[in-house]
Amino acid sequence: MKTLTTFTTIAALIAGVSFAQAQQIVQTRCAPCHSMHPTETGFDSPPAGVVLDTSEQIHAEASHIKAVAVDSTYMPFNNATHMTAAERAALGQWIDAGAKITP
């Protein structure tokens, strides 16, 4: 399964990363904590008030996401959700291409 995920992410990097792909990464790796209703154990509210539940919220936080999860590995904190280097690269490509939420 890891090979398929890596292959899929590499293919996305070559073709360009869609918002749907970026959103899936954010929902899987960031939103367990950064949600109005966090699912990560120990959180009852989103850290620092950063909420990534909607397309608009993800778009508005794109530069912040890049700073803490692409340009550094500060987030996810202690990599609690196991974000991969390929996922970080895909988010970076989506953000660098304008962080568009529409095709």
C-alpha positions in Angstrom: 0.0 0.0 0.0 2.8 2.4 0.8 4.2 2.0 -2.7 0.8 2.9 -4.3 0.5 5.9 -2.0 4.0 7.1 -2.9 3.4 6.4 -6.6 0.1 8.3 -6.5 1.7 11.2 -4.8 4.6 11.3 -7.2 2.2 11.2 -10.1 0.3 14.1 -8.5 3.5 16.1 -8.2 4.2 15.6 -11.9 0.6 16.4 -13.0 0.0 19.1 -10.4 -1.8 18.8 -7.2 -5.6 19.4 -7.1 -7.4 20.9 -4.2 -9.1 17.5 -3.7 -5.7 15.9 -3.2 -4.5 18.7 -0.9 -7.8 18.6 1.1 -7.4 14.9 1.6 -4.0 15.4 3.1 -5.2 18.2 5.3 -8.2 16.2 6.5 -6.1 13.2 7.2 -3.0 14.8 8.7 -4.1 18.2 10.1 -7.8 18.2 10.9 -7.7 15.5 13.6 -6.5 18.4 15.8 -7.3 21.5 13.7 -11.1 21.1 13.6 -14.0 22.6 15.5 -14.6 19.0 16.6 -11.1 17.5 17.0 -10.9 13.7 16.9 -7.3 13.4 18.2 -7.1 12.3 21.8 -6.4 15.2 24.2 -7.9 17.9 22.1 -11.3 19.5 22.8 -10.7 22.6 20.7 -8.4 23.4 17.7 -4.9 24.4 18.8 -4.2 28.1 18.4 -7.7 28.5 17.0 -6.6 27.2 13.6 -9.6 25.4 12.0 -9.2 23.5 8.8 -12.7 22.0 8.3 -13.8 23.9 5.1 -12.3 24.6 1.7 -12.2 28.3 2.6 -10.5 27.7 5.9 -7.8 25.6 4.2 -7.3 28.2 1.5 -7.1 31.0 4.1 -4.5 29.1 6.1 -2.4 28.0 3.1 0.6 30.1 3.9 0.5 29.1 7.5 0.3 25.4 6.5 3.3 25.9 4.2 5.3 27.5 7.0 4.7 24.8 9.6 4.1 21.6 7.6 6.0 22.1 4.3 8.9 24.4 5.0 9.4 22.8 8.4 8.2 19.7 10.1 6.8 21.4 13.2 3.3 20.3 12.3 1.8 17.8 12.7 3.3 18.2 16.2 5.6 15.3 16.8 4.3 14.0 13.5 1.4 12.5 15.4 -0.6 11.8 12.3 2.4 10.4 10.3 2.5 13.0 7.5 5.0 11.7 4.9 7.6 13.7 3.0 5.6 13.1 -0.2 2.5 14.6 1.4 4.4 17.6 2.5 5.8 18.1 -1.0 2.3 17.7 -2.5 0.9 20.4 -0.2 3.8 22.6 -1.0 3.2 22.2 -4.7 -0.5 23.0 -4.3 0.3 26.1 -2.3 3.0 27.3 -4.6 0.6 26.9 -7.5 -1.8 29.4 -5.9 -3.7 27.2 -3.3 -6.7 27.2 -5.6 -9.8 25.5 -4.3 -11.6 25.4 -7.6 -10.4 23.6 -10.7 
